[in-house]
Amino acid sequence: MKPGPAPKPTVLRLLHGDQPCRTNLDEPKPAPGKPECPPEVSDDVRAIWNYTLDHLIVMGVCTGADRDALLAYCEAVAAHRKASALLAKSPPLIQGHRGVMVRNPALAIQRDSAAVIRAYAHEFGLTPAARSEIRMGGAGSGQGSAERYLTG
């Protein structure tokens, strides 16, 4: 693993208007099409999958190759919701072993899920900050080169 921030995907580099010499136009390109939700997921995860995929398809940022990343995001959202619901009904400190007060384990699940959600949401452009970094085209934005790359 290389040190420093993760490299920006080529599609995002092109949408952001980065210089063509700084983009790898020879990188592997996934086949077009939307990912299929694995059949073994829970109803909660499937509902999150359908909702999120609808938005990603409209944004044009998801392909079949993104299935597992999208699944990780959806499972994290479901876990976060369950932990949040549990925390709404219980205190942040609970009685642990030998009567000692300890942090509610649901807090760690909620926090860890939020970190996964934040990471994948940024990758898919699902946060306001991530979207603010993307230019979808228009006059003088260099959309022509990006459009050719995105549509094959």
Backbone as CSV, one residue per row, in Angstrom:
resi,resn,N_x,N_y,N_z,CA_x,CA_y,CA_z,C_x,C_y,C_z
1,MET,0.843,-1.176,0.000,0.000,0.000,0.000,0.888,1.239,0.000
2,LYS,0.574,2.170,-0.856,1.358,3.392,-0.966,0.944,4.381,0.117
3,PRO,1.901,5.156,0.626,1.536,6.178,1.610,0.803,7.340,0.946
4,GLY,0.088,8.100,1.759,-0.610,9.270,1.240,-2.045,8.970,0.888
5,PRO,-2.730,9.974,0.386,-4.140,9.778,0.047,-4.308,8.837,-1.138
6,ALA,-5.457,8.193,-1.185,-5.752,7.291,-2.296,-5.851,8.098,-3.584
7,PRO,-5.391,7.524,-4.700,-5.494,8.255,-5.963,-6.956,8.449,-6.362
8,LYS,-7.213,9.537,-7.027,-8.559,9.847,-7.502,-8.840,8.972,-8.725
9,PRO,-10.011,8.338,-8.800,-10.339,7.538,-9.987,-10.299,8.388,-11.259
10,THR,-9.922,7.766,-12.368,-9.780,8.478,-13.636,-11.068,9.174,-14.042
11,VAL,-12.196,8.508,-13.872,-13.472,9.120,-14.248,-13.657,10.426,-13.483
12,LEU,-13.332,10.412,-12.185,-13.462,11.640,-11.403,-12.431,12.676,-11.835
13,ARG,-11.218,12.236,-12.175,-10.208,13.191,-12.661,-10.729,13.925,-13.898
14,LEU,-11.336,13.175,-14.810,-11.857,13.779,-16.032,-13.035,14.701,-15.731
15,LEU,-13.928,14.252,-14.847,-15.062,15.099,-14.484,-14.622,16.353,-13.742
16,HIS,-13.539,16.242,-12.983,-13.014,17.396,-12.249,-12.270,18.359,-13.160
17,GLY,-11.974,17.930,-14.378,-11.262,18.799,-15.306,-9.755,18.755,-15.137
18,ASP,-9.218,17.676,-14.548,-7.765,17.556,-14.407,-7.098,17.513,-15.778
19,GLN,-5.842,17.849,-15.806,-5.103,17.852,-17.062,-5.030,16.439,-17.635
20,PRO,-5.228,16.300,-18.959,-5.198,14.967,-19.574,-3.892,14.212,-19.332
21,CYS,-2.777,14.940,-19.227,-1.504,14.258,-19.012,-1.419,13.624,-17.617
22,ARG,-2.334,13.988,-16.710,-2.324,13.453,-15.353,-3.329,12.325,-15.175
23,THR,-3.965,11.897,-16.262,-4.955,10.833,-16.159,-4.478,9.597,-16.903
24,ASN,-4.843,8.441,-16.392,-4.508,7.168,-17.018,-5.697,6.707,-17.840
25,LEU,-5.672,6.988,-19.129,-6.777,6.594,-19.996,-6.687,5.131,-20.417
26,ASP,-5.625,4.449,-19.983,-5.444,3.039,-20.318,-5.801,2.112,-19.160
27,GLU,-6.419,2.656,-18.123,-6.773,1.797,-16.993,-7.910,0.861,-17.387
28,PRO,-8.066,-0.252,-16.671,-9.166,-1.171,-16.977,-10.512,-0.467,-16.834
29,LYS,-11.433,-0.774,-17.732,-12.754,-0.171,-17.720,-13.781,-1.270,-17.454
30,PRO,-14.565,-1.156,-16.370,-15.562,-2.197,-16.111,-16.656,-2.182,-17.175
31,ALA,-17.260,-3.328,-17.365,-18.369,-3.427,-18.330,-19.529,-2.578,-17.834
32,PRO,-20.252,-1.954,-18.756,-21.412,-1.171,-18.333,-22.490,-2.075,-17.740
33,GLY,-23.351,-1.490,-16.971,-24.448,-2.239,-16.356,-24.453,-2.029,-14.862
34,LYS,-25.592,-2.296,-14.274,-25.698,-2.074,-12.836,-25.400,-3.371,-12.087
35,PRO,-24.903,-3.239,-10.856,-24.611,-4.444,-10.064,-25.900,-5.120,-9.596
36,GLU,-25.832,-6.417,-9.449,-26.966,-7.187,-8.944,-26.799,-7.399,-7.450
37,CYS,-27.851,-7.177,-6.705,-27.818,-7.377,-5.260,-27.727,-8.877,-4.973
38,PRO,-26.776,-9.294,-4.133,-26.688,-10.719,-3.797,-27.991,-11.205,-3.154
39,PRO,-28.409,-12.397,-3.472,-29.711,-12.880,-2.981,-29.770,-13.114,-1.477
40,GLU,-28.630,-13.330,-0.824,-28.635,-13.702,0.592,-28.711,-12.518,1.561
41,VAL,-28.806,-11.291,1.059,-28.826,-10.137,1.957,-30.183,-10.002,2.643
42,SER,-30.187,-9.336,3.789,-31.427,-9.122,4.536,-32.321,-8.126,3.811
43,ASP,-33.573,-8.090,4.203,-34.524,-7.148,3.601,-34.100,-5.706,3.852
44,ASP,-33.545,-5.425,5.046,-33.076,-4.075,5.360,-31.972,-3.643,4.392
45,VAL,-31.001,-4.529,4.190,-29.882,-4.216,3.297,-30.383,-4.067,1.862
46,ARG,-31.311,-4.918,1.451,-31.854,-4.846,0.086,-32.570,-3.513,-0.142
47,ALA,-33.308,-3.039,0.844,-34.006,-1.757,0.705,-33.001,-0.607,0.559
48,ILE,-31.940,-0.645,1.338,-30.888,0.377,1.243,-30.194,0.271,-0.114
49,TRP,-29.927,-0.955,-0.555,-29.310,-1.204,-1.868,-30.150,-0.560,-2.977
50,ASN,-31.439,-0.854,-2.989,-32.308,-0.339,-4.052,-32.358,1.193,-4.037
51,TYR,-32.492,1.757,-2.871,-32.543,3.215,-2.735,-31.239,3.850,-3.238
52,THR,-30.124,3.320,-2.761,-28.821,3.892,-3.117,-28.505,3.671,-4.587
53,LEU,-28.779,2.483,-5.100,-28.480,2.186,-6.504,-29.279,3.099,-7.436
54,ASP,-30.516,3.373,-7.076,-31.311,4.301,-7.897,-30.591,5.644,-8.046
55,HIS,-30.045,6.147,-6.956,-29.336,7.428,-6.986,-28.013,7.323,-7.745
56,LEU,-27.294,6.227,-7.542,-26.004,6.062,-8.228,-26.181,5.927,-9.735
57,ILE,-27.242,5.268,-10.160,-27.506,5.114,-11.591,-27.797,6.482,-12.209
58,VAL,-28.615,7.285,-11.547,-28.913,8.624,-12.047,-27.636,9.457,-12.132
59,MET,-26.754,9.311,-11.130,-25.496,10.055,-11.119,-24.492,9.498,-12.119
60,GLY,-24.694,8.264,-12.573,-23.790,7.647,-13.549,-22.463,7.214,-12.967
61,VAL,-22.449,6.782,-11.707,-21.172,6.439,-11.074,-21.106,5.009,-10.561
62,CYS,-21.922,4.110,-11.080,-21.912,2.741,-10.570,-21.968,1.748,-11.721
63,THR,-21.165,0.692,-11.621,-21.187,-0.393,-12.604,-21.253,-1.718,-11.858
64,GLY,-21.347,-2.791,-12.580,-21.385,-4.113,-11.969,-20.157,-4.409,-11.116
65,ALA,-19.023,-3.827,-11.473,-17.788,-4.056,-10.718,-17.840,-3.453,-9.319
66,ASP,-18.812,-2.586,-9.064,-18.924,-1.921,-7.763,-19.802,-2.686,-6.783
67,ARG,-20.210,-3.886,-7.139,-21.151,-4.645,-6.310,-20.702,-4.789,-4.869
68,ASP,-19.481,-5.235,-4.645,-19.051,-5.518,-3.276,-18.846,-4.246,-2.462
69,ALA,-18.359,-3.188,-3.102,-18.222,-1.913,-2.394,-19.596,-1.367,-2.024
70,LEU,-20.546,-1.473,-2.931,-21.902,-1.018,-2.648,-22.533,-1.869,-1.545
71,LEU,-22.280,-3.163,-1.569,-22.807,-4.049,-0.532,-22.236,-3.678,0.835
72,ALA,-20.934,-3.413,0.900,-20.315,-3.008,2.173,-20.948,-1.720,2.694
73,TYR,-21.197,-0.773,1.789,-21.847,0.482,2.168,-23.246,0.198,2.725
74,CYS,-24.031,-0.598,2.015,-25.410,-0.873,2.429,-25.460,-1.619,3.763
75,GLU,-24.561,-2.573,3.960,-24.512,-3.298,5.234,-24.120,-2.367,6.377
76,ALA,-23.218,-1.438,6.120,-22.822,-0.479,7.143,-23.984,0.447,7.505
77,VAL,-24.753,0.875,6.512,-25.922,1.723,6.786,-26.933,0.946,7.634
78,ALA,-27.177,-0.318,7.302,-28.120,-1.135,8.068,-27.627,-1.319,9.505
79,ALA,-26.341,-1.597,9.684,-25.787,-1.763,11.035,-25.874,-0.463,11.827
80,HIS,-25.609,0.653,11.173,-25.690,1.957,11.838,-27.115,2.236,12.289
81,ARG,-28.070,1.945,11.440,-29.484,2.164,11.800,-29.895,1.305,12.986
82,LYS,-29.478,0.033,12.982,-29.827,-0.861,14.093,-29.177,-0.402,15.389
83,ALA,-27.918,-0.017,15.327,-27.229,0.465,16.528,-27.863,1.756,17.033
84,SER,-28.227,2.634,16.133,-28.866,3.897,16.521,-30.217,3.651,17.172
85,ALA,-30.988,2.709,16.632,-32.289,2.373,17.223,-32.108,1.785,18.620
86,LEU,-31.100,0.941,18.782,-30.824,0.358,20.099,-30.405,1.435,21.093
87,LEU,-29.571,2.358,20.641,-29.108,3.435,21.525,-30.233,4.391,21.905
88,ALA,-31.226,4.519,21.053,-32.362,5.390,21.371,-33.175,4.831,22.535
89,LYS,-33.066,3.527,22.754,-33.833,2.862,23.818,-32.992,2.513,25.034
90,SER,-31.688,2.737,24.973,-30.824,2.352,26.091,-29.801,3.453,26.366
91,PRO,-29.245,3.454,27.572,-28.288,4.514,27.925,-26.911,4.258,27.299
92,PRO,-26.090,5.309,27.224,-24.742,5.126,26.677,-23.830,4.315,27.592
93,LEU,-24.149,4.268,28.870,-23.409,3.434,29.818,-24.337,2.344,30.329
94,ILE,-23.819,1.121,30.338,-24.607,-0.005,30.830,-23.801,-0.749,31.880
95,GLN,-24.507,-1.569,32.635,-23.824,-2.331,33.670,-23.124,-3.523,33.033
96,GLY,-21.832,-3.593,33.252,-21.036,-4.671,32.684,-20.733,-5.737,33.718
97,HIS,-19.670,-6.450,33.484,-19.227,-7.542,34.346,-18.978,-7.021,35.759
98,ARG,-19.483,-7.710,36.734,-19.307,-7.371,38.157,-19.885,-6.006,38.525
99,GLY,-20.879,-5.586,37.789,-21.564,-4.350,38.133,-20.853,-3.070,37.754
100,VAL,-19.753,-3.166,37.037,-18.997,-1.987,36.614,-19.702,-1.362,35.409
101,MET,-19.835,-0.050,35.426,-20.458,0.647,34.297,-19.473,0.701,33.125
102,VAL,-19.953,0.321,31.936,-19.126,0.324,30.731,-19.907,0.996,29.604
103,ARG,-19.169,1.404,28.588,-19.832,1.992,27.409,-20.699,0.952,26.734
104,ASN,-21.821,1.392,26.256,-22.725,0.522,25.525,-22.019,0.070,24.244
105,PRO,-21.913,-1.240,23.994,-21.245,-1.724,22.772,-21.887,-1.196,21.488
106,ALA,-23.143,-0.815,21.538,-23.807,-0.268,20.350,-23.157,1.043,19.909
107,LEU,-22.528,1.758,20.846,-21.816,2.990,20.475,-20.666,2.695,19.524
108,ALA,-19.929,1.627,19.785,-18.805,1.256,18.917,-19.313,0.803,17.549
109,ILE,-20.413,0.061,17.537,-20.988,-0.384,16.265,-21.453,0.826,15.460
110,GLN,-22.108,1.759,16.136,-22.582,2.964,15.465,-21.404,3.762,14.908
111,ARG,-20.360,3.955,15.708,-19.191,4.733,15.278,-18.462,4.045,14.121
112,ASP,-18.226,2.749,14.248,-17.506,2.019,13.197,-18.300,1.990,11.892
113,SER,-19.605,1.814,11.998,-20.447,1.826,10.801,-20.428,3.193,10.139
114,ALA,-20.461,4.244,10.956,-20.427,5.602,10.403,-19.131,5.840,9.632
115,ALA,-18.017,5.310,10.120,-16.736,5.478,9.418,-16.758,4.765,8.064
116,VAL,-17.329,3.571,8.016,-17.432,2.833,6.754,-18.364,3.572,5.798
117,ILE,-19.484,4.045,6.320,-20.446,4.794,5.490,-19.765,6.021,4.902
118,ARG,-19.060,6.762,5.731,-18.404,7.993,5.280,-17.397,7.693,4.165
119,ALA,-16.602,6.636,4.322,-15.589,6.293,3.313,-16.229,5.902,1.980
120,TYR,-17.204,4.995,2.027,-17.840,4.556,0.781,-18.718,5.638,0.181
121,ALA,-19.382,6.422,1.012,-20.210,7.510,0.487,-19.351,8.487,-0.307
122,HIS,-18.148,8.745,0.180,-17.256,9.645,-0.554,-16.812,9.011,-1.870
123,GLU,-16.516,7.732,-1.852,-16.102,7.031,-3.077,-17.188,7.092,-4.147
124,PHE,-18.437,6.971,-3.733,-19.554,6.974,-4.683,-20.100,8.363,-4.951
125,GLY,-19.576,9.394,-4.306,-20.079,10.751,-4.507,-21.415,10.985,-3.824
126,LEU,-21.624,10.348,-2.679,-22.907,10.427,-1.982,-22.933,11.459,-0.857
127,THR,-21.921,12.299,-0.775,-21.931,13.350,0.234,-21.851,14.704,-0.469
128,PRO,-22.347,15.753,0.165,-22.232,17.080,-0.446,-20.776,17.456,-0.748
129,ALA,-19.867,17.118,0.143,-18.456,17.452,-0.088,-17.908,16.706,-1.302
130,ALA,-18.238,15.427,-1.418,-17.757,14.650,-2.564,-18.345,15.187,-3.865
131,ARG,-19.626,15.533,-3.845,-20.260,16.067,-5.060,-19.691,17.427,-5.438
132,SER,-19.270,18.196,-4.438,-18.733,19.522,-4.752,-17.421,19.429,-5.523
133,GLU,-16.778,18.274,-5.496,-15.517,18.072,-6.211,-15.738,17.605,-7.650
134,ILE,-16.980,17.297,-8.020,-17.262,16.731,-9.337,-17.937,17.773,-10.213
135,ARG,-17.417,17.929,-11.413,-18.061,18.775,-12.429,-18.592,17.850,-13.502
136,MET,-19.880,17.917,-13.748,-20.513,17.004,-14.693,-20.494,17.504,-16.128
137,GLY,-19.993,18.667,-16.396,-19.924,19.131,-17.773,-20.551,20.493,-17.924
138,GLY,-20.529,20.969,-19.134,-21.051,22.298,-19.415,-20.017,23.059,-20.213
139,ALA,-20.260,24.312,-20.447,-19.379,25.133,-21.280,-17.984,25.211,-20.680
140,GLY,-17.000,24.854,-21.473,-15.609,24.998,-21.089,-15.128,24.036,-20.025
141,SER,-15.872,22.999,-19.733,-15.448,22.101,-18.662,-14.688,20.897,-19.171
142,GLY,-14.557,20.758,-20.459,-13.853,19.594,-20.996,-14.706,18.345,-20.961
143,GLN,-16.017,18.492,-20.995,-16.897,17.346,-20.899,-16.691,16.373,-22.036
144,GLY,-16.328,16.859,-23.207,-16.182,15.973,-24.352,-15.255,14.798,-24.082
145,SER,-14.087,15.038,-23.513,-13.164,13.954,-23.247,-13.692,13.019,-22.175
146,ALA,-14.320,13.574,-21.168,-14.875,12.730,-20.100,-16.027,11.906,-20.644
147,GLU,-16.863,12.496,-21.447,-18.020,11.786,-21.989,-17.565,10.623,-22.842
148,ARG,-16.537,10.824,-23.659,-16.027,9.736,-24.489,-15.503,8.610,-23.612
149,TYR,-14.840,8.949,-22.514,-14.279,7.935,-21.638,-15.389,7.168,-20.911
150,LEU,-16.406,7.877,-20.455,-17.467,7.242,-19.688,-18.368,6.367,-20.539
151,THR,-18.558,6.715,-21.800,-19.483,5.960,-22.645,-18.761,4.945,-23.518
152,GLY,-17.460,4.917,-23.477,-16.700,3.904,-24.194,-16.521,4.260,-25.599
